Amino acid sequence: MTDPLLQRRARLMGPNVPTFYAEPVHVVRGQGVWLWDADGRRYLDCYNNVPHVGHCHPKVVEAIARQAATLNTHTRYLHGAVLDYIERLTATMGHGLSQAIMVCTGSEANDVALRMAQAATGATGLIATDNTYHGNTSAVSQLSTRRPPIGGYPSHVRLVPAPESLAPLGGSPEAQAGAFAANVARAIAELDEAGHGFAGFMLCPFFANEGFPTLERGFLDPTVAVIRRAGGLILADEVQPGFGRLGDAFWGYQRLGFVPDVVTLGKPMANGHPVGAVVTRPDIMAEFRTAFGYFNTFGGNPVAAAAALATLDVLEEEGLVGNACEVGAYLLDRMRALAHPMLAEVRGAGLFLGAEFTHDDGTPATAFADRLVEGLRQRGILAGRIGRAMNTLKIRPPMPFSRENADFLVDALDEVLAQTEEPA
């Protein structure tokens, strides 16, 4: 059944449309932390952060259906739900982050954030890390590193070395924060020298695509000082770590201990309904609204607002942030008890964690990690890989993930580790 679908995808969607796994999974139904394929097989979802409060959560589904049956239009007409949502959202943030632009995707949000930085500073230079992903619009794809832009990276963009867990910048964990800040300072100087000036630095506060290296609270303090002296903005992409996923804070920037100027949101915001947002201070919003005429037809529409409000309700009513903290700690402990010659480090926070695999000489065990992911899929568990060399197992399940689910995952992972061999 899968092969005809792959053939239709190629015929109707073109080549190189990505799928997960060597044998792609044809999913037909989801509920909570589970997905079912077309043959009726059940999979534990340990990867997808889009259904943040669980696949097909009845409260979110009901809110979408009820509002869709009543009214759905854009924000050039007045409606109160989007304002209710922005008030509730910004109440979790502090630091004057009190205004928002509603969009449909994280890519759109990050695109707007870059323009906010340019409007607020009058400069065009942008900085990101050298192993990141912030979306697929023309502007943000110039920061992303999976596929460099045609013609190369533009002159107003600088990519600095990402922090690492096993091979920290500066040669040690203690030196890494200073080394990272020094690289940012060097990039700012290069942008100034080239005549672009420095508008802003965009980062994921968990450095998720970089392989979520283990970093202490305050790691970014030296970098923040460099950015503040240069007059640039800090743009925090919370699409992956936000909404309580890390367990001990609602936002990644709170956990790392810094204050951003702009926060961008996406995937988990409305449990799969296409909603994103850009949150900032009134002074930056005013600069943006003066410099750019921006309107998003679907951003903040009544159905989107209803879905996003219901997602916040479920997070609070079901105590899912506390669950991420408690179950995540349990899962991390169980994973750290695993033993394998290529298991170099288990790390993470809340319900966002994983394991990095290397060879004896420290080189990435990328093919081995790929086989692990495939082995888990064969045992009914969906996981992924991440990091510069894609050698880090990525565990990022929906927030209702339980201890029972954690045991099922780790027991299966233990078996797969024992049975998986390094490719010849």
N, C-alpha and C positions, 0 to 999 in steps of 0.2 A: 504493500500500500504506500510505503514511503517513496519508492522509486518514481512512480507516476507523478507524485507531487513535486519531486525534485525536477523532473523534466518540465512540468508546467511552470514552475518557478523560473527556470532558465528561459523558457519560451516567452513568458509574459513579463518577467522582471529584469531580464538581462543576466549577464555573467557576474560571477564574484559576489553574489548576494550571500552574506555570511549565515551560517547555521552553526549550532553547537554540536559537538561530538561527531565521531567518524560515521556513526549511524544516527542521523538526526531523529529527534523525538517528535512524533506527531501528537501534540497535546490537544485534547478535546474538552477537558473539564478541569476546574480547579476548586479547591475548598480549603481554607485555612492554610496550612503549610504543605498541602499535598496537591499533586497534579496527576491526572490520568491520561494515558495515551489512547489511541484509537483501538488498541487491542484489549483495553481494560486494565492494563498494568498500572499500578500506583507507584508514584515517585515522591520521595521526600525532597522538597524544594529547599536546598541549602545555598541557593545562589541569588534568587531574585529579590531585589529591594523595591521593585515597583509596587507590588501588592503589600505595602508596608504593614498594614494591620491584618493581613491574611487575604488570600485569594477569595474574591467574591464575598466579602464581608457583608452580611445581610443589612446592616445599618447603612452602609455606604450605598449599596445597591438600591435600597428603598429611597434614600434621599435623592439619588439621581433620577429614579423613575418618577417620584412625586413632583420634583421641580420641572422635569421635562414635560410632564403632562399639564403644567400650569403656565409656564412662560420661559422662553429662552431667547435672549437678544443681547446686544452688545452694550458697552458702558457709556455710549453717548446718550442713552436713556438712563434715567435714575433708577437704581434699585439698591436696597439696603444690605442685601446679603454679602456683597463684596466688601462693603465697609465693615460689617460685623467681623468678617474673616480677617481683614487687615488689622483691626484692633486686637483680636485675639492672638494673631500671629506675632505682631510686634511686641506684645506684652511679654513674650518669652525671651526677648533679645536685650533690652536695655541700651545704654550708651547712645541715646538719641536716635536710634534706628527705628523711626516711627512712621515712615512713609513707604509705599510700595507701588510698583507697576506690576500688574498681573499679565502674564504671558501664557504660552501653552507648553513650552519645553525648556529644559535646562540650557540647550544651545541658544535659544532666543534670549534667555535671561543673561547668559554670559556675554552675548553680543551687546546687549544694552549696557551691561556693566562696563565694558571697555569704552563705550561712548561716554558714559558718565565720567569716567576718569579723565578722558580727553577734554570734556566740557569743563570740568572743575579745575583743571590745571592749565589748559591752553596748550598742552604738550601732546605729542602723539606716541612717544616711546613706551613700549610695553615689555614686561618681563614675566616669564613663567619658568618652570623647571624643564629639564631636558628629557623627562620621561613621563609626560603628563597627557591628559585628554580633557578638554573643556567643551567639546561639542563640534558640530559640523557645519555651521554657517561659514561664509567666506572669511569673516574676521577671526572667529575663534579657532578655525582650523589652522590658522597660521601660528597658533601657539601649541597645537597638538603635535605629537612626535611619532605617531604610528605610521603616517604617510606624509612626508614633507610636501609642502605646496609645490605645484608645478612652477619651475623657474627658481626654486629655492626659497628660503625664508626671507621675508622682506627686511629692508634695512632698519625699520623701526621696531623690530622684535629681537629680543635677546633671550636665549635659553640658558639657565644656569644649572650646574650639576645638582641633581636631586640628592637629598639625604639618603643614606644607606644604613642598614642595620648591621650587616656582616662586614662591610668594608666602609666604615664611616669616613666622611670627608675630614681632612686634617689628620687622619691616621688613628684617631681614637674617638670614642663617644664623647669624651670631655672636650675635645677640640672641635667637634662637628658644628656646633652652633656658631662659633666664631668664623669658621671656614665658610660656612654657608652665607653668613652676612657679608664676608669679604668678597665673595663672588657676586653678590647682589650689588654691592658698592661699585665693583669694577664694571658691571653691566650698565649701571646708571651713568658712570663716567663716559663709557663708550657712546651711549645714546646722546649725552650732552655734546660730546665731541663731534658727533655726526650731524648735529643740528636738530635732532628730533625732540630733545628734552625728555623728561621722565613723567609719564602720566600715571602708571600704576603697575602693581605686581599682583598677578592672579595666581591663587594657589588653592588646593584642597587642604583644609586644616588637618586632615588625617593622612595626607599624601597617599591616597588610596591607590591610584594607578601606578604609583612609584613602588608599590609593594608594602604599603603601610609600615614603614620602619618604626622600630621602638624609639620613641623620643620623649624626653622628660618635659613636664610642664615648664614653660618659660623658654623652651628651645628657640622660639622665634623672637625673643626679646631683642637680641642684638640686631637682627634684621629689621625689626620694627623701628628701632632707633635710626638706622640708616635711611629707611624710607621716609620717616618723618623729617629728618634733616634735609632731605632732597625735595620735600614738598609733594611727593607722590601719594597715591591712594593704595590701600590694601583691599583687594577684592577677594572675598572668601567664598569659594564654590562649595556649598554645603549639600550638593545633590546627593552625594553618597553618605557622608557621616551624619547628616542632620536628622531632626525629628526624633532624637533620643536613641538613635541606633548604638551609640557608643556606651550607653548605660549610665555613666556617671555625670552626664551633662546633656542638655537638650540639643546643644550645638557643638560642633567640633572646635570652633574658635574658643568657646568657653572652657573646654577641656584642655586645650593647649595654652590658654591663659593670655590671649591678646584681644585687642579691640579692632575689628575691621571697619572700614568706611562704607563698604557695600557688601551685601550678602546675597548670593544667588541660590535659587531653589528650583527643584524640578521633580524628577521621577516619583518619589514616594508621597508627594504632597497631597494627592487626592486618590491614593490607592489604585492607581492605574488609569484613572481618567486624566486626559492630557491637560495638566495644570503646571505652571511654573511662576516664579515671581522674582523680582529684584527689590530688595529692601535697602533703604539708605536713610541718611539724615536729611532734614528739610533743606539745608543750605546746598547740598549736592544735588538734590532733586530739582531745586530752582534753577541751578546752572544748566542741568540737562534739559529741562523743559524750555528754557530760553534758547539753547543752542540747537535743539532738535525738535522737529514736529513729529512726535511718536504716537501712534495709535495701533492697537492690536484688536482686530475684529472679534476674536474668540476669547481673548484674555479677560478673565474675570467675569465671564457671562454667568447668569444665574445658576445654570446647572453645574458649572465648574465650581462656583462658590459653595453650592450645596454639598458637593462631593468633598471639597476641602474641609468644610466645617464638620462634616460627619466623621472624617478621618481624625481630626483633632479630638472630637468627642470620644471616639473609640480608644485612642491613645490614653486619654485620661480615665475613662470609666473602667477599662480593663487593666489599668496599671502596667502598660506595656513597656514603659521606660524602665521601671523597676524590674520587670521581668527580664529585659535585656541585660541589666546589671547582674542579676542573680544567676540566670541560666548561662549567660556568657562567661561568668567566672567559673562556674562548674565545668562548662565545656572546655575552657582553656586549661583547667587543671587536668582534666582527663586526657586532653591532647598532649600535654607536656609529659604525661606518663608513658607515652608511646616511645618505642625504641626502634631505630633503624639506622644503618651506617650512613645513609645519605640525608637523614633528617637533621638539618643544621640548626634550625630555630623554629619554635612555635611562638607566635606573638599575636597581638590584637587587643581589642577592647570591646566590651559589650557583645553584641551579635554581629561583629565584623572582625573576623580573625582567620588565621591560616597557618601554613607551615612552609618554610623555605627548604628546598632540597639542593644539595651540592655534592660534587664528587670529592674524593679524598684530597685532591689538590685545590679545592675551593672553587673550582669552576662550576657554573650552573648546571644542574641536572635537569635540563629542560625536557628532554624526551621522556625521562622517568616520570616527571610531574604530569606530563600529558597522559602517560599510561595509567597513572593513578586516577586521574579524572575519568578516563574511559572505564576503568575497573569499577569505580563507584557507580557510574551510570548503569553498568550491567547488574549491579546489586540493588538498583532502585533508588539511587541517591544522585541528585543533580548538584554538581559543584563546578567550579571554574578555576582558571589560572590567571595570575597577574604578575606584575613586576617587570623590570627592564628585560630580563631574559625569559620571562613567562615560566619561571621555575618555582613560583610560590603558589601553593594551593589556596584558593580563595573561598571562604565560607561566609555568606552574607544572607541569611534566611529571612523570611518574614518575621515580624516581631513577636507573634504568639508562640514561637519556638519553645518547646518544653524540655525538661530534663530527660523525659522519655525519648524525645526526638534526638537529643544530644547523645544519649547512650546508643541509640540505633546507629547514628552516624559514626561514632568513634569505634564501636565494635566492628562495623563494616570496614572502616579505614584500617583498623589493625589487621584484618584479614587480607585486605588488598595489598598492604605493605608487605606482608609475608609472602604473597604470591606473585608480586610484580618483579620482573627482571629488567635490568637496564638493556635497551636495544643494543644489538651487536654493532 
